[in-house]
Amino acid sequence: MTQAGIVAKAEKLRALQKALKFSDQQMADHIKCDRLTWRNAVSGGLVSPLTVAKVSAAFSTPFDTYFKLYYAEQNAA
């Protein structure tokens, strides 16, 4: 069975943050999420569709600018 999720292109998000000279909290405030959600995204963790929508809206970018689909094979028990 294959499971899918959404992960951030962490290096691109970090580059954006650096270019804006924003702290983690400033980035979170700008995209209207909490700091922990932002840190999860820039560390390459799975993100929610809501987080994707907030980032895409905040920076007027399409989904695939900062995110990609992730597929993982899971062995059946």
Jmol script that loads the backbone (N, CA, C; Angstrom):
load data "model"
ATOM      1  N   MET A   1       0.838  -1.165   0.000  1.00  0.00           N
ATOM      2  CA  MET A   1       0.000   0.000   0.000  1.00  0.00           C
ATOM      3  C   MET A   1       0.895   1.244   0.000  1.00  0.00           C
ATOM      4  N   THR A   2       0.491   2.222  -0.774  1.00  0.00           N
ATOM      5  CA  THR A   2       1.239   3.473  -0.846  1.00  0.00           C
ATOM      6  C   THR A   2       0.492   4.554  -0.077  1.00  0.00           C
ATOM      7  N   GLN A   3       1.220   5.274   0.752  1.00  0.00           N
ATOM      8  CA  GLN A   3       0.641   6.412   1.457  1.00  0.00           C
ATOM      9  C   GLN A   3       1.240   7.686   0.886  1.00  0.00           C
ATOM     10  N   ALA A   4       0.427   8.718   0.831  1.00  0.00           N
ATOM     11  CA  ALA A   4       0.885   9.989   0.275  1.00  0.00           C
ATOM     12  C   ALA A   4       0.718  11.102   1.300  1.00  0.00           C
ATOM     13  N   GLY A   5       1.524  12.115   1.150  1.00  0.00           N
ATOM     14  CA  GLY A   5       1.437  13.297   1.998  1.00  0.00           C
ATOM     15  C   GLY A   5       2.064  14.468   1.274  1.00  0.00           C
ATOM     16  N   ILE A   6       2.099  15.580   1.933  1.00  0.00           N
ATOM     17  CA  ILE A   6       2.700  16.786   1.371  1.00  0.00           C
ATOM     18  C   ILE A   6       3.882  17.178   2.246  1.00  0.00           C
ATOM     19  N   VAL A   7       5.018  17.419   1.613  1.00  0.00           N
ATOM     20  CA  VAL A   7       6.194  17.900   2.336  1.00  0.00           C
ATOM     21  C   VAL A   7       6.653  19.211   1.703  1.00  0.00           C
ATOM     22  N   ALA A   8       7.292  20.006   2.517  1.00  0.00           N
ATOM     23  CA  ALA A   8       7.818  21.282   2.040  1.00  0.00           C
ATOM     24  C   ALA A   8       9.143  21.070   1.324  1.00  0.00           C
ATOM     25  N   LYS A   9       9.408  21.923   0.369  1.00  0.00           N
ATOM     26  CA  LYS A   9      10.744  22.023  -0.209  1.00  0.00           C
ATOM     27  C   LYS A   9      11.499  22.937   0.758  1.00  0.00           C
ATOM     28  N   ALA A  10      12.000  22.310   1.807  1.00  0.00           N
ATOM     29  CA  ALA A  10      12.544  23.044   2.950  1.00  0.00           C
ATOM     30  C   ALA A  10      13.621  24.048   2.554  1.00  0.00           C
ATOM     31  N   GLU A  11      14.507  23.659   1.640  1.00  0.00           N
ATOM     32  CA  GLU A  11      15.585  24.561   1.245  1.00  0.00           C
ATOM     33  C   GLU A  11      15.038  25.830   0.592  1.00  0.00           C
ATOM     34  N   LYS A  12      13.946  25.706  -0.151  1.00  0.00           N
ATOM     35  CA  LYS A  12      13.351  26.890  -0.783  1.00  0.00           C
ATOM     36  C   LYS A  12      12.671  27.784   0.251  1.00  0.00           C
ATOM     37  N   LEU A  13      12.013  27.163   1.228  1.00  0.00           N
ATOM     38  CA  LEU A  13      11.387  27.963   2.284  1.00  0.00           C
ATOM     39  C   LEU A  13      12.436  28.684   3.124  1.00  0.00           C
ATOM     40  N   ARG A  14      13.534  27.999   3.424  1.00  0.00           N
ATOM     41  CA  ARG A  14      14.603  28.644   4.198  1.00  0.00           C
ATOM     42  C   ARG A  14      15.224  29.799   3.408  1.00  0.00           C
ATOM     43  N   ALA A  15      15.388  29.613   2.099  1.00  0.00           N
ATOM     44  CA  ALA A  15      15.941  30.683   1.259  1.00  0.00           C
ATOM     45  C   ALA A  15      15.002  31.886   1.225  1.00  0.00           C
ATOM     46  N   LEU A  16      13.709  31.629   1.160  1.00  0.00           N
ATOM     47  CA  LEU A  16      12.729  32.713   1.187  1.00  0.00           C
ATOM     48  C   LEU A  16      12.812  33.470   2.510  1.00  0.00           C
ATOM     49  N   GLN A  17      12.868  32.733   3.599  1.00  0.00           N
ATOM     50  CA  GLN A  17      12.956  33.348   4.921  1.00  0.00           C
ATOM     51  C   GLN A  17      14.215  34.202   5.045  1.00  0.00           C
ATOM     52  N   LYS A  18      15.315  33.684   4.549  1.00  0.00           N
ATOM     53  CA  LYS A  18      16.580  34.427   4.613  1.00  0.00           C
ATOM     54  C   LYS A  18      16.503  35.697   3.768  1.00  0.00           C
ATOM     55  N   ALA A  19      15.922  35.586   2.576  1.00  0.00           N
ATOM     56  CA  ALA A  19      15.804  36.752   1.696  1.00  0.00           C
ATOM     57  C   ALA A  19      14.936  37.842   2.325  1.00  0.00           C
ATOM     58  N   LEU A  20      13.912  37.428   3.050  1.00  0.00           N
ATOM     59  CA  LEU A  20      13.028  38.388   3.711  1.00  0.00           C
ATOM     60  C   LEU A  20      13.599  38.905   5.033  1.00  0.00           C
ATOM     61  N   LYS A  21      14.636  38.215   5.521  1.00  0.00           N
ATOM     62  CA  LYS A  21      15.239  38.538   6.820  1.00  0.00           C
ATOM     63  C   LYS A  21      14.201  38.464   7.942  1.00  0.00           C
ATOM     64  N   PHE A  22      13.378  37.413   7.873  1.00  0.00           N
ATOM     65  CA  PHE A  22      12.340  37.181   8.873  1.00  0.00           C
ATOM     66  C   PHE A  22      12.799  36.123   9.860  1.00  0.00           C
ATOM     67  N   SER A  23      12.431  36.309  11.107  1.00  0.00           N
ATOM     68  CA  SER A  23      12.633  35.266  12.118  1.00  0.00           C
ATOM     69  C   SER A  23      11.570  34.183  11.904  1.00  0.00           C
ATOM     70  N   ASP A  24      11.717  33.077  12.615  1.00  0.00           N
ATOM     71  CA  ASP A  24      10.697  32.027  12.534  1.00  0.00           C
ATOM     72  C   ASP A  24       9.328  32.577  12.926  1.00  0.00           C
ATOM     73  N   GLN A  25       9.288  33.376  13.971  1.00  0.00           N
ATOM     74  CA  GLN A  25       8.004  33.924  14.426  1.00  0.00           C
ATOM     75  C   GLN A  25       7.417  34.887  13.400  1.00  0.00           C
ATOM     76  N   GLN A  26       8.259  35.686  12.767  1.00  0.00           N
ATOM     77  CA  GLN A  26       7.767  36.610  11.739  1.00  0.00           C
ATOM     78  C   GLN A  26       7.206  35.847  10.545  1.00  0.00           C
ATOM     79  N   MET A  27       7.863  34.767  10.154  1.00  0.00           N
ATOM     80  CA  MET A  27       7.337  33.947   9.056  1.00  0.00           C
ATOM     81  C   MET A  27       5.993  33.346   9.444  1.00  0.00           C
ATOM     82  N   ALA A  28       5.915  32.798  10.646  1.00  0.00           N
ATOM     83  CA  ALA A  28       4.663  32.205  11.119  1.00  0.00           C
ATOM     84  C   ALA A  28       3.548  33.255  11.149  1.00  0.00           C
ATOM     85  N   ASP A  29       3.857  34.425  11.647  1.00  0.00           N
ATOM     86  CA  ASP A  29       2.858  35.496  11.690  1.00  0.00           C
ATOM     87  C   ASP A  29       2.414  35.884  10.284  1.00  0.00           C
ATOM     88  N   HIS A  30       3.360  35.959   9.363  1.00  0.00           N
ATOM     89  CA  HIS A  30       3.040  36.359   7.992  1.00  0.00           C
ATOM     90  C   HIS A  30       2.111  35.357   7.308  1.00  0.00           C
ATOM     91  N   ILE A  31       2.341  34.068   7.541  1.00  0.00           N
ATOM     92  CA  ILE A  31       1.484  33.067   6.893  1.00  0.00           C
ATOM     93  C   ILE A  31       0.305  32.657   7.773  1.00  0.00           C
ATOM     94  N   LYS A  32       0.217  33.251   8.958  1.00  0.00           N
ATOM     95  CA  LYS A  32      -0.903  33.025   9.879  1.00  0.00           C
ATOM     96  C   LYS A  32      -0.974  31.585  10.389  1.00  0.00           C
ATOM     97  N   CYS A  33       0.168  31.127  10.883  1.00  0.00           N
ATOM     98  CA  CYS A  33       0.228  29.821  11.542  1.00  0.00           C
ATOM     99  C   CYS A  33       1.076  29.985  12.802  1.00  0.00           C
ATOM    100  N   ASP A  34       1.192  28.932  13.583  1.00  0.00           N
ATOM    101  CA  ASP A  34       2.050  29.049  14.763  1.00  0.00           C
ATOM    102  C   ASP A  34       3.503  28.722  14.394  1.00  0.00           C
ATOM    103  N   ARG A  35       4.411  29.124  15.263  1.00  0.00           N
ATOM    104  CA  ARG A  35       5.840  28.951  14.992  1.00  0.00           C
ATOM    105  C   ARG A  35       6.208  27.482  14.841  1.00  0.00           C
ATOM    106  N   LEU A  36       5.600  26.619  15.611  1.00  0.00           N
ATOM    107  CA  LEU A  36       5.894  25.190  15.531  1.00  0.00           C
ATOM    108  C   LEU A  36       5.515  24.616  14.163  1.00  0.00           C
ATOM    109  N   THR A  37       4.402  25.058  13.622  1.00  0.00           N
ATOM    110  CA  THR A  37       3.990  24.621  12.280  1.00  0.00           C
ATOM    111  C   THR A  37       5.014  25.071  11.249  1.00  0.00           C
ATOM    112  N   TRP A  38       5.473  26.312  11.384  1.00  0.00           N
ATOM    113  CA  TRP A  38       6.498  26.821  10.465  1.00  0.00           C
ATOM    114  C   TRP A  38       7.782  26.003  10.571  1.00  0.00           C
ATOM    115  N   ARG A  39       8.240  25.739  11.797  1.00  0.00           N
ATOM    116  CA  ARG A  39       9.476  24.968  12.000  1.00  0.00           C
ATOM    117  C   ARG A  39       9.334  23.570  11.414  1.00  0.00           C
ATOM    118  N   ASN A  40       8.174  22.963  11.554  1.00  0.00           N
ATOM    119  CA  ASN A  40       7.943  21.645  10.974  1.00  0.00           C
ATOM    120  C   ASN A  40       8.094  21.700   9.454  1.00  0.00           C
ATOM    121  N   ALA A  41       7.549  22.727   8.841  1.00  0.00           N
ATOM    122  CA  ALA A  41       7.640  22.857   7.382  1.00  0.00           C
ATOM    123  C   ALA A  41       9.086  23.014   6.927  1.00  0.00           C
ATOM    124  N   VAL A  42       9.849  23.892   7.573  1.00  0.00           N
ATOM    125  CA  VAL A  42      11.223  24.121   7.121  1.00  0.00           C
ATOM    126  C   VAL A  42      12.170  22.996   7.518  1.00  0.00           C
ATOM    127  N   SER A  43      11.704  22.080   8.346  1.00  0.00           N
ATOM    128  CA  SER A  43      12.535  20.914   8.670  1.00  0.00           C
ATOM    129  C   SER A  43      12.213  19.740   7.752  1.00  0.00           C
ATOM    130  N   GLY A  44      11.283  19.948   6.823  1.00  0.00           N
ATOM    131  CA  GLY A  44      10.968  18.905   5.849  1.00  0.00           C
ATOM    132  C   GLY A  44       9.917  17.919   6.305  1.00  0.00           C
ATOM    133  N   GLY A  45       9.206  18.236   7.375  1.00  0.00           N
ATOM    134  CA  GLY A  45       8.153  17.352   7.865  1.00  0.00           C
ATOM    135  C   GLY A  45       6.900  17.424   7.002  1.00  0.00           C
ATOM    136  N   LEU A  46       5.995  16.488   7.232  1.00  0.00           N
ATOM    137  CA  LEU A  46       4.718  16.525   6.532  1.00  0.00           C
ATOM    138  C   LEU A  46       3.945  17.761   6.963  1.00  0.00           C
ATOM    139  N   VAL A  47       3.252  18.368   6.021  1.00  0.00           N
ATOM    140  CA  VAL A  47       2.465  19.559   6.325  1.00  0.00           C
ATOM    141  C   VAL A  47       1.019  19.344   5.909  1.00  0.00           C
ATOM    142  N   SER A  48       0.143  20.093   6.522  1.00  0.00           N
ATOM    143  CA  SER A  48      -1.282  19.971   6.223  1.00  0.00           C
ATOM    144  C   SER A  48      -1.636  20.762   4.966  1.00  0.00           C
ATOM    145  N   PRO A  49      -2.735  20.381   4.315  1.00  0.00           N
ATOM    146  CA  PRO A  49      -3.196  21.174   3.176  1.00  0.00           C
ATOM    147  C   PRO A  49      -3.476  22.630   3.560  1.00  0.00           C
ATOM    148  N   LEU A  50      -3.913  22.855   4.793  1.00  0.00           N
ATOM    149  CA  LEU A  50      -4.166  24.220   5.247  1.00  0.00           C
ATOM    150  C   LEU A  50      -2.875  25.039   5.275  1.00  0.00           C
ATOM    151  N   THR A  51      -1.793  24.445   5.744  1.00  0.00           N
ATOM    152  CA  THR A  51      -0.504  25.144   5.762  1.00  0.00           C
ATOM    153  C   THR A  51      -0.056  25.466   4.341  1.00  0.00           C
ATOM    154  N   VAL A  52      -0.226  24.523   3.436  1.00  0.00           N
ATOM    155  CA  VAL A  52       0.120  24.755   2.028  1.00  0.00           C
ATOM    156  C   VAL A  52      -0.678  25.938   1.488  1.00  0.00           C
ATOM    157  N   ALA A  53      -1.970  25.942   1.767  1.00  0.00           N
ATOM    158  CA  ALA A  53      -2.828  27.019   1.280  1.00  0.00           C
ATOM    159  C   ALA A  53      -2.400  28.365   1.856  1.00  0.00           C
ATOM    160  N   LYS A  54      -2.054  28.391   3.139  1.00  0.00           N
ATOM    161  CA  LYS A  54      -1.649  29.647   3.775  1.00  0.00           C
ATOM    162  C   LYS A  54      -0.350  30.190   3.189  1.00  0.00           C
ATOM    163  N   VAL A  55       0.629  29.321   2.984  1.00  0.00           N
ATOM    164  CA  VAL A  55       1.902  29.759   2.405  1.00  0.00           C
ATOM    165  C   VAL A  55       1.688  30.229   0.969  1.00  0.00           C
ATOM    166  N   SER A  56       0.951  29.448   0.199  1.00  0.00           N
ATOM    167  CA  SER A  56       0.700  29.810  -1.199  1.00  0.00           C
ATOM    168  C   SER A  56      -0.023  31.149  -1.299  1.00  0.00           C
ATOM    169  N   ALA A  57      -0.990  31.377  -0.420  1.00  0.00           N
ATOM    170  CA  ALA A  57      -1.730  32.642  -0.436  1.00  0.00           C
ATOM    171  C   ALA A  57      -0.856  33.804   0.036  1.00  0.00           C
ATOM    172  N   ALA A  58      -0.089  33.584   1.090  1.00  0.00           N
ATOM    173  CA  ALA A  58       0.738  34.659   1.649  1.00  0.00           C
ATOM    174  C   ALA A  58       1.778  35.163   0.658  1.00  0.00           C
ATOM    175  N   PHE A  59       2.278  34.266  -0.192  1.00  0.00           N
ATOM    176  CA  PHE A  59       3.329  34.653  -1.132  1.00  0.00           C
ATOM    177  C   PHE A  59       2.872  34.610  -2.588  1.00  0.00           C
ATOM    178  N   SER A  60       1.572  34.426  -2.803  1.00  0.00           N
ATOM    179  CA  SER A  60       0.983  34.404  -4.156  1.00  0.00           C
ATOM    180  C   SER A  60       1.749  33.473  -5.087  1.00  0.00           C
ATOM    181  N   THR A  61       1.947  32.248  -4.609  1.00  0.00           N
ATOM    182  CA  THR A  61       2.694  31.259  -5.384  1.00  0.00           C
ATOM    183  C   THR A  61       1.871  29.989  -5.559  1.00  0.00           C
ATOM    184  N   PRO A  62       2.108  29.249  -6.645  1.00  0.00           N
ATOM    185  CA  PRO A  62       1.426  27.964  -6.799  1.00  0.00           C
ATOM    186  C   PRO A  62       1.980  26.925  -5.821  1.00  0.00           C
ATOM    187  N   PHE A  63       1.197  25.897  -5.610  1.00  0.00           N
ATOM    188  CA  PHE A  63       1.529  24.811  -4.683  1.00  0.00           C
ATOM    189  C   PHE A  63       2.955  24.312  -4.844  1.00  0.00           C
ATOM    190  N   ASP A  64       3.360  24.035  -6.071  1.00  0.00           N
ATOM    191  CA  ASP A  64       4.640  23.354  -6.291  1.00  0.00           C
ATOM    192  C   ASP A  64       5.870  24.252  -6.161  1.00  0.00           C
ATOM    193  N   THR A  65       5.674  25.512  -5.854  1.00  0.00           N
ATOM    194  CA  THR A  65       6.825  26.383  -5.615  1.00  0.00           C
ATOM    195  C   THR A  65       7.554  25.973  -4.344  1.00  0.00           C
ATOM    196  N   TYR A  66       6.787  25.702  -3.289  1.00  0.00           N
ATOM    197  CA  TYR A  66       7.384  25.405  -1.988  1.00  0.00           C
ATOM    198  C   TYR A  66       7.014  24.037  -1.417  1.00  0.00           C
ATOM    199  N   PHE A  67       6.211  23.251  -2.153  1.00  0.00           N
ATOM    200  CA  PHE A  67       5.763  21.954  -1.637  1.00  0.00           C
ATOM    201  C   PHE A  67       5.779  20.900  -2.727  1.00  0.00           C
ATOM    202  N   LYS A  68       5.833  19.645  -2.293  1.00  0.00           N
ATOM    203  CA  LYS A  68       5.781  18.525  -3.233  1.00  0.00           C
ATOM    204  C   LYS A  68       5.038  17.368  -2.568  1.00  0.00           C
ATOM    205  N   LEU A  69       4.524  16.483  -3.400  1.00  0.00           N
ATOM    206  CA  LEU A  69       3.866  15.288  -2.880  1.00  0.00           C
ATOM    207  C   LEU A  69       4.918  14.274  -2.482  1.00  0.00           C
ATOM    208  N   TYR A  70       4.636  13.557  -1.436  1.00  0.00           N
ATOM    209  CA  TYR A  70       5.541  12.541  -0.901  1.00  0.00           C
ATOM    210  C   TYR A  70       4.791  11.223  -0.877  1.00  0.00           C
ATOM    211  N   TYR A  71       5.415  10.191  -1.418  1.00  0.00           N
ATOM    212  CA  TYR A  71       4.817   8.859  -1.427  1.00  0.00           C
ATOM    213  C   TYR A  71       5.712   7.901  -0.660  1.00  0.00           C
ATOM    214  N   ALA A  72       5.098   7.067   0.148  1.00  0.00           N
ATOM    215  CA  ALA A  72       5.855   6.073   0.914  1.00  0.00           C
ATOM    216  C   ALA A  72       5.154   4.732   0.799  1.00  0.00           C
ATOM    217  N   GLU A  73       5.941   3.730   0.517  1.00  0.00           N
ATOM    218  CA  GLU A  73       5.407   2.368   0.486  1.00  0.00           C
ATOM    219  C   GLU A  73       5.271   1.867   1.910  1.00  0.00           C
ATOM    220  N   GLN A  74       4.153   1.253   2.184  1.00  0.00           N
ATOM    221  CA  GLN A  74       3.918   0.698   3.512  1.00  0.00           C
ATOM    222  C   GLN A  74       3.595  -0.779   3.343  1.00  0.00           C
ATOM    223  N   ASN A  75       4.337  -1.611   4.055  1.00  0.00           N
ATOM    224  CA  ASN A  75       4.111  -3.051   3.974  1.00  0.00           C
ATOM    225  C   ASN A  75       2.834  -3.429   4.701  1.00  0.00           C
ATOM    226  N   ALA A  76       2.044  -4.284   4.062  1.00  0.00           N
ATOM    227  CA  ALA A  76       0.820  -4.777   4.703  1.00  0.00           C
ATOM    228  C   ALA A  76       1.191  -5.793   5.772  1.00  0.00           C
ATOM    229  N   ALA A  77       0.491  -5.737   6.877  1.00  0.00           N
ATOM    230  CA  ALA A  77       0.783  -6.659   7.987  1.00  0.00           C
ATOM    231  C   ALA A  77       0.100  -7.984   7.792  1.00  0.00           C
TER     232      ALA A  77
END
end "model"
wireframe off; spacefill off
backbone 0.3
color backbone group
